[in-house]
Amino acid sequence: MSATGDTKAITPPDMRLRKGQTPLVCLTAYTAPIAKLVDRHCDIVLVGDSVGMVRHGLPSTLSVTLDMMIMHGKAVRRGLERALMVVDMPFGSYEKSPEQAFRNAARVMAETGCAAVKLEGGETMAETIRFLANRGIPVMAHVGLTPQSVNVFGGYKVQGGGGDAERIFRDAIAIAEAGAFAVVLEKVLEPLARKITAEVTIPTIGIGASAACDGQILVVGDILGMFTEFRPKFVKRYAELGSEADAAIGAYAADVREGRFPAAEHLYADASKAGDAA
Ligand code: KIV
C-alpha cells in the first residue's frame, strides 16, 4: 500500500490523467531493498542508467550495458508492488534503428517485468518511440540534458539558454506526438520547462528543471547522501547515510581491533543450540 493509502498498481496510461494534478513523485532504484523502501512513496520508480556511476563507479553512463540494466531491473521488480517501473535503455542499445530498439526493449520488458522503458533523445528518436509504442512498449522520453550525449554537449551543462531552447521545445513536442507517455526534462531553464509543460499533453518530470514540471525525479543515492562524488545544485539532501555508514564501519573496525567484537551475546558456545537457524 502507498503512503497515501492507494493499493492499485500504477500503469503508463494512468500518467496522462495525472498531468497538471498533484505533482508526480519519482525516484531511481537499483536494488530490491531500496525498491521496497521507495515503492510506497513513489508514482514512478526508474532503474536509471545512472546505476553505472552510483553503483558501479563508472565515470559516465556510456559504458552501462543491457545486461547490467536487466540485472538491476530484475532486482528492483522483486521490491515493487505498486509504483510504475521504468527501465533505462543504455547507450548503444536503441539509437541505430527502431528494429534494434524494439529487439532490446522487448528483451528488457520480458526479462525484468518492467512496465515501460526510457530512452534519451527528441526529434531524432520520435520515429523509434512511435515504433515501440505501436508495438506494446510504453516509452518515457528524456530531453534537455541527455547524459548519454555528454561528449556532444561538452559536459553536463544547463540547457535552454540560447538557440537550443527552440530545439528542445521541438524535441518535447515531437516525442509527445510520437506516443511517449511522459517525458523527463533534465537541467532545463525554468521558463523553457514551464513552456514545454504548458504545451505538451503528457506529464513532464523535472530533474533540475524547476517546479513548473508535472513531477520530479532524483537519484535515490543523492537524496540519501550515499553518493558523494559530486552534488549537482538541483539535488536536495534528505539524509546523510554516507557519513552514518562511515561512522558505523569505523566503529566496527575499532571494536574488532580492540577486542570488543564479537562479545558474549554473539557467541555459539552452547552445544544444545547447534543446528539452530539464527
Ligand atoms: O539514469 C537516471 O537516473 C536518469 C534520471 C532521470 C535520474 O535518467
Boltz pocket constraint, residues with backbone or C-beta under 6 A from the ligand:
constraints:
  - pocket:
      binder: B
      contacts: [[A, 28], [A, 46], [A, 47], [A, 48], [A, 49], [A, 50], [A, 51], [A, 88], [A, 184], [A, 207], [A, 217], [A, 218], [A, 219]]
      max_distance: 6.0
